[in-house]
């Protein structure tokens, strides 16, 4: 799957549907899974009447109660499991006809070198953090309606208490062809879904120490970074690293189409969201470093899971930059997504196991997507960076 967009609208619709008495279906876990039935739904926002991809319009989870969890910052200079990404100058932004408006204008960026995790942060690494700190992730916390309603249109009805429980979003394959304008066809709100149970209560991470941790919010990954003595990459750092030393290429591996030749990344092959041929060997997540590294020896810079970046998302950000070039850009000072102007969003990059060229191209190095800070999803993880 692939990218992010009208998050809160999903739950506006869900809240209204539940108040209106819509059915809860596709439930194998004792009513722990809620799927929206579009035929019974309120009118879908016009912004959704266009093709979207696996991360487009990604619904966010309900805002959780803020839990005071002091994390002791670590000084870490050993760079274990990291690779050096050299300084340099490149043209940041869209490279081909698939590029979206927010990938333009293409612009010159100069960056100082930095260390970057060779792989996405794994379950084993995140488990060490939780064990050391007792940290409770966003998905494990009960949502707070008083906080959530501030992000929603006035008059949005409160969902029933049965929905305001620790939960998160999981991918549920459709049974056949569906409209790619309607993400409710493949996303479900599942009680008990969290980093230890990425697909809900019936799932676990036993034997998956080397898989990327998922179902982690921006707050969660910031806490991990502080504990590990690292930070999240800026959007510019992430794109420069993903390009791996190549100039104006479309993908981390070059310009060969994703489905040509040998599998290059963990993506969706077939017809999304119901038929995956599993040509690359994986239906859901793959262990980190299952595919060749790019020119900077970084793995999974395309596919597997989307990765959090430090930057706020603003669809017009590139147009505000100095046309003569910028050095070490830190992103916009405020978040803005015209589809959800009240939501605070961060950039996510890299695509996921759900990305497919027929509706999405999230594994392109220039592809910009976004999601709200409280989001936790089955295909969203992260990696860290360090300065010298």
C-alpha positions as CSV (number, residue, x, y, z in Angstrom):
1,X,0.0,0.0,0.0
2,X,1.1,3.5,-0.1
3,X,0.5,7.2,1.1
4,X,-1.6,9.7,3.3
5,X,-4.3,12.3,3.0
6,X,-7.8,13.0,4.4
7,X,-7.3,11.3,7.7
8,X,-10.0,12.8,9.9
9,X,-12.7,12.5,7.2
10,X,-12.6,8.8,7.7
11,X,-13.6,9.0,11.3
12,X,-16.0,11.8,10.7
13,X,-17.8,9.3,8.4
14,X,-17.3,6.5,10.8
15,X,-18.6,8.5,13.8
16,X,-21.7,9.6,11.8
17,X,-22.3,6.1,10.5
18,X,-22.2,4.6,13.9
19,X,-24.5,7.2,15.3
20,X,-26.9,6.4,12.5
21,X,-26.7,2.7,13.4
22,X,-24.6,1.4,10.6
23,X,-23.6,-2.3,10.8
24,X,-20.3,-3.6,11.9
25,X,-19.0,-6.4,9.7
26,X,-16.1,-8.5,8.6
27,X,-15.7,-9.4,12.3
28,X,-13.6,-12.5,13.2
29,X,-12.5,-11.1,16.5
30,X,-15.7,-10.8,18.5
31,X,-16.7,-7.4,17.1
32,X,-13.3,-6.0,17.3
33,X,-13.2,-4.9,13.7
34,X,-15.3,-2.0,12.3
35,X,-15.7,-1.6,8.6
36,X,-17.6,1.2,7.0
37,X,-20.4,0.2,4.7
38,X,-20.3,2.8,2.0
39,X,-23.8,2.3,0.8
40,X,-25.1,3.3,4.3
41,X,-22.6,6.1,4.6
42,X,-23.0,9.8,4.6
43,X,-22.0,11.6,1.5
44,X,-18.2,11.2,0.9
45,X,-16.3,14.5,0.7
46,X,-15.8,15.6,-2.9
47,X,-12.0,15.6,-2.2
48,X,-12.3,11.8,-2.3
49,X,-13.8,11.7,-5.8
50,X,-10.4,11.1,-7.4
51,X,-8.1,8.1,-7.6
52,X,-6.1,7.6,-4.4
53,X,-3.4,5.2,-3.4
54,X,-2.8,3.1,-0.4
55,X,-1.6,6.0,1.7
56,X,-3.8,8.7,0.1
57,X,-6.6,9.8,2.4
58,X,-5.2,7.5,5.0
59,X,-7.5,7.6,8.0
60,X,-5.9,8.6,11.3
61,X,-6.7,7.0,14.6
62,X,-8.6,8.9,17.2
63,X,-6.5,11.2,19.2
64,X,-5.2,9.5,22.3
65,X,-5.0,11.0,25.7
66,X,-1.7,12.5,26.3
67,X,0.3,10.3,28.7
68,X,3.2,11.8,30.6
69,X,6.1,9.5,29.7
70,X,9.4,11.0,30.5
71,X,12.2,9.7,28.3
72,X,15.8,10.1,29.2
73,X,17.9,11.3,26.3
74,X,20.8,9.1,25.4
75,X,24.2,10.2,24.0
76,X,25.0,7.7,21.3
77,X,28.0,8.0,19.1
78,X,28.7,4.5,18.1
79,X,26.6,4.5,14.9
80,X,25.9,0.7,15.2
81,X,23.7,-0.4,12.3
82,X,24.0,2.9,10.6
83,X,25.7,4.0,7.3
84,X,27.2,7.3,6.4
85,X,25.3,9.4,3.9
86,X,27.7,12.0,2.4
87,X,27.1,15.7,2.0
88,X,26.1,16.9,-1.4
89,X,23.8,18.9,-3.6
90,X,20.9,17.6,-5.6
91,X,17.7,18.5,-7.4
92,X,14.8,17.6,-5.0
93,X,11.4,16.9,-6.4
94,X,9.4,15.2,-9.2
95,X,11.3,13.2,-11.8
96,X,8.6,11.8,-14.2
97,X,5.0,12.0,-15.4
98,X,3.7,10.4,-12.2
99,X,4.9,13.3,-10.1
100,X,2.2,15.1,-8.1
101,X,1.8,18.9,-7.8
102,X,3.3,19.0,-4.4
103,X,6.5,17.6,-5.8
104,X,7.2,20.8,-7.7
105,X,9.0,23.0,-8.3
106,X,12.1,20.9,-8.5
107,X,14.7,22.8,-6.6
108,X,18.4,22.7,-5.5
109,X,19.2,21.4,-2.0
110,X,22.6,21.2,-0.3
111,X,22.9,18.9,2.7
112,X,25.6,18.2,5.3
113,X,26.5,14.5,5.7
114,X,24.8,12.4,8.3
115,X,24.5,8.9,9.6
116,X,21.3,6.9,8.8
117,X,19.9,3.6,10.0
118,X,20.7,1.0,7.3
119,X,17.2,-0.5,7.8
120,X,13.9,0.5,9.2
121,X,13.7,0.3,13.1
122,X,12.8,-3.3,13.9
123,X,10.5,-4.9,16.4
124,X,13.5,-6.1,18.4
125,X,14.9,-2.6,18.6
126,X,11.6,-1.0,19.6
127,X,11.0,-3.8,22.2
128,X,14.3,-2.8,23.9
129,X,13.1,0.8,24.1
130,X,9.8,-0.2,25.6
131,X,11.5,-2.5,28.1
132,X,13.9,0.2,29.2
133,X,11.3,3.0,29.5
134,X,7.9,1.4,30.0
135,X,6.6,3.5,27.1
136,X,3.0,3.1,26.1
137,X,2.3,3.8,22.4
138,X,-0.5,5.9,21.0
139,X,-2.4,2.8,19.7
140,X,-2.4,1.3,23.2
141,X,-4.1,4.4,24.7
142,X,-7.8,5.2,25.0
143,X,-8.8,8.0,22.6
144,X,-10.1,11.2,24.1
145,X,-13.2,12.6,22.4
146,X,-12.7,16.0,23.9
147,X,-9.4,16.3,22.0
148,X,-10.6,14.6,18.8
149,X,-13.7,16.8,18.3
150,X,-11.4,19.9,18.1
151,X,-10.1,18.5,14.8
152,X,-13.5,17.8,13.4
153,X,-16.3,20.0,11.9
154,X,-18.6,21.6,14.4
155,X,-21.6,19.3,15.2
156,X,-19.8,16.1,14.4
157,X,-21.6,13.5,16.7
158,X,-19.6,11.6,19.3
159,X,-19.0,8.0,18.4
160,X,-20.2,5.3,20.9
161,X,-17.9,4.5,23.8
162,X,-17.4,1.0,22.2
163,X,-15.4,2.7,19.5
164,X,-13.4,4.9,21.8
165,X,-11.0,2.2,22.8
166,X,-7.3,1.4,22.2
167,X,-7.2,0.5,18.5
168,X,-5.6,1.2,15.2
169,X,-5.9,0.7,11.5
170,X,-5.2,-2.5,9.7
171,X,-5.4,-3.5,6.0
172,X,-8.2,-5.8,5.1
173,X,-8.1,-7.1,1.5
174,X,-11.3,-6.6,-0.6
175,X,-13.0,-9.6,-2.0
176,X,-13.0,-8.2,-5.5
177,X,-12.6,-5.1,-7.6
178,X,-13.6,-1.9,-5.7
179,X,-13.5,1.8,-6.4
180,X,-10.0,3.1,-5.7
181,X,-11.7,6.4,-4.6
182,X,-12.9,4.8,-1.4
183,X,-10.2,3.8,1.2
184,X,-12.9,2.3,3.5
185,X,-12.8,-0.7,1.2
186,X,-9.4,-1.8,2.5
187,X,-8.9,-0.1,5.9
188,X,-10.5,-1.3,9.1
189,X,-10.5,0.1,12.6
190,X,-9.5,-2.8,14.8
191,X,-9.6,-2.9,18.6
192,X,-6.3,-4.2,20.1
193,X,-4.2,-3.4,17.0
194,X,-0.8,-2.0,18.1
195,X,2.9,-2.6,17.6
196,X,2.8,-6.0,19.3
197,X,-0.3,-7.0,17.4
198,X,0.0,-5.2,14.0
199,X,-3.0,-6.9,12.5
200,X,-5.1,-7.0,15.6
201,X,-5.5,-9.3,18.7
202,X,-5.1,-12.5,16.6
203,X,-1.7,-11.4,15.4
204,X,1.7,-11.1,17.1
205,X,5.4,-10.4,16.4
206,X,6.8,-13.7,17.7
207,X,9.7,-14.7,15.4
208,X,9.6,-11.3,13.8
209,X,12.4,-9.5,15.6
210,X,13.9,-8.4,12.3
211,X,10.6,-7.1,10.8
212,X,10.0,-3.3,10.8
213,X,8.0,-2.1,13.8
214,X,4.6,-0.6,12.7
215,X,1.5,0.9,14.3
216,X,3.7,3.7,15.7
217,X,2.7,7.3,15.8
218,X,4.9,10.4,15.3
219,X,4.8,10.8,19.1
220,X,6.1,7.2,19.5
221,X,8.9,7.5,17.1
222,X,10.0,10.8,18.6
223,X,10.2,9.2,22.0
224,X,12.3,6.3,20.6
225,X,14.6,8.7,18.8
226,X,15.2,10.6,22.1
227,X,15.9,7.4,24.0
228,X,18.3,6.2,21.2
229,X,20.2,9.5,21.0
230,X,19.1,9.9,17.4
231,X,16.5,11.9,15.5
232,X,14.1,11.6,12.5
233,X,15.5,12.6,9.1
234,X,14.3,15.7,7.5
235,X,12.3,15.2,4.3
236,X,15.3,16.5,2.3
237,X,17.7,14.2,4.0
238,X,15.4,11.3,3.4
239,X,15.1,12.0,-0.4
240,X,18.8,12.5,-0.7
241,X,19.5,9.3,1.0
242,X,16.9,7.4,-1.0
243,X,18.5,8.5,-4.2
244,X,21.6,6.7,-3.2
245,X,24.0,8.9,-5.3
246,X,22.0,8.6,-8.5
247,X,21.1,11.9,-10.3
248,X,17.4,12.6,-11.2
249,X,16.4,8.9,-11.2
250,X,12.9,7.8,-10.4
251,X,13.6,5.0,-7.9
252,X,16.3,4.1,-5.4
253,X,17.6,1.5,-7.9
254,X,17.5,3.7,-11.0
255,X,14.8,4.0,-13.7
256,X,13.7,0.4,-14.4
257,X,10.0,0.0,-13.7
258,X,9.2,-1.6,-10.3
259,X,7.7,-4.7,-11.9
260,X,10.4,-5.3,-14.5
261,X,13.2,-7.8,-13.9
262,X,13.9,-9.1,-10.5
263,X,11.8,-7.9,-7.5
264,X,13.4,-4.7,-6.1
265,X,11.2,-4.0,-3.2
266,X,8.2,-5.3,-1.1
267,X,5.2,-3.9,-3.0
268,X,1.8,-5.0,-4.1
269,X,1.9,-7.0,-7.3
270,X,-1.4,-7.7,-9.0
271,X,-4.7,-5.8,-8.6
272,X,-5.1,-3.7,-5.5
273,X,-6.7,-4.2,-3.1
274,X,-7.8,-7.8,-3.6
275,X,-5.3,-9.7,-5.6
276,X,-1.6,-9.9,-4.8
277,X,0.5,-12.3,-6.9
278,X,3.3,-12.2,-4.2
279,X,5.9,-12.2,-7.0
280,X,8.3,-10.6,-4.5
281,X,7.7,-13.3,-1.9
282,X,5.7,-11.2,0.6
283,X,2.0,-10.5,1.0
284,X,2.4,-8.3,4.1
285,X,5.6,-7.0,5.7
286,X,9.0,-8.4,4.8
287,X,12.0,-8.7,7.1
288,X,14.3,-5.7,6.8
289,X,17.1,-5.9,4.2
290,X,15.2,-8.6,2.2
291,X,16.0,-6.7,-1.0
292,X,19.2,-5.1,-2.4
293,X,20.4,-1.9,-0.9
294,X,20.8,1.3,-2.8
295,X,24.0,3.1,-3.6
296,X,24.4,4.4,0.0
297,X,23.9,0.8,1.3
298,X,20.5,1.7,2.7
299,X,17.8,-1.0,2.6
300,X,14.0,-0.7,2.0
301,X,14.1,3.0,0.9
302,X,11.2,1.9,-1.4
303,X,8.3,-0.3,-0.3
304,X,7.8,-2.4,2.9
305,X,6.7,0.4,5.2
306,X,6.2,4.2,4.9
307,X,8.7,6.1,7.0
308,X,8.1,9.1,9.2
309,X,10.1,12.3,8.6
310,X,10.6,15.2,10.9
311,X,9.0,17.8,8.7
312,X,5.5,19.2,8.9
313,X,3.6,18.7,5.6
314,X,2.6,21.7,3.6
315,X,1.5,21.2,0.0
316,X,3.0,24.5,-1.2
317,X,6.3,24.2,0.7
318,X,8.5,23.8,-2.3
319,X,7.2,27.0,-3.9
320,X,8.3,29.0,-0.8
321,X,12.0,28.1,-1.1
322,X,14.7,30.2,-2.5
323,X,14.9,29.5,-6.2
324,X,18.7,29.7,-6.1
325,X,18.8,26.8,-3.7
326,X,18.6,26.0,0.0
327,X,21.0,24.4,2.5
328,X,19.8,21.9,5.1
329,X,16.1,22.8,4.9
330,X,14.1,21.9,8.0
331,X,10.6,22.0,6.4
332,X,7.7,24.5,6.8
333,X,7.0,26.1,10.1
334,X,3.3,25.0,10.0
335,X,1.4,22.1,8.7
336,X,-1.2,22.5,5.9
337,X,-3.1,20.0,3.9
338,X,-5.9,21.6,1.8
339,X,-8.0,18.4,2.2
340,X,-7.8,18.6,6.0
341,X,-6.8,22.1,7.0
342,X,-7.4,21.5,10.8
343,X,-5.2,18.4,11.0
344,X,-1.5,18.6,12.0
345,X,0.4,16.4,9.6
346,X,4.0,15.2,9.1
347,X,5.6,13.9,5.9
348,X,5.9,10.2,5.3
349,X,8.1,8.8,2.6
350,X,9.1,5.6,0.7
351,X,5.9,3.6,0.0
352,X,4.9,0.3,1.5
353,X,4.0,-3.3,0.8
354,X,0.6,-1.9,-0.5
355,X,2.0,0.3,-3.2
356,X,1.2,-0.5,-6.8
357,X,1.7,1.5,-10.0
358,X,-1.9,1.0,-11.1
359,X,-3.1,3.5,-8.4
360,X,0.0,4.7,-6.6
361,X,3.8,5.0,-7.0
362,X,4.9,5.6,-3.4
363,X,8.2,4.0,-3.9
364,X,9.4,6.9,-6.1
365,X,12.1,8.8,-4.3
366,X,10.3,12.1,-4.8
367,X,6.9,11.0,-3.7
368,X,5.6,13.1,-0.9
369,X,2.8,11.9,1.4
370,X,1.5,12.9,4.7
371,X,-0.4,11.7,7.7
372,X,-1.6,13.1,11.1
373,X,0.8,12.9,14.0
374,X,-1.4,10.4,16.0
375,X,-1.7,8.0,13.1
376,X,-0.6,4.4,13.6
377,X,-1.0,2.0,10.7
378,X,0.0,-1.5,9.6
379,X,2.3,-0.2,6.9
380,X,3.9,2.8,8.7
381,X,7.3,2.7,10.4
382,X,10.5,4.7,10.6
383,X,14.3,4.9,10.6
384,X,16.6,7.3,12.4
385,X,19.5,9.5,11.6
386,X,22.4,11.1,13.6
387,X,24.7,14.0,12.9
388,X,28.5,13.5,13.1
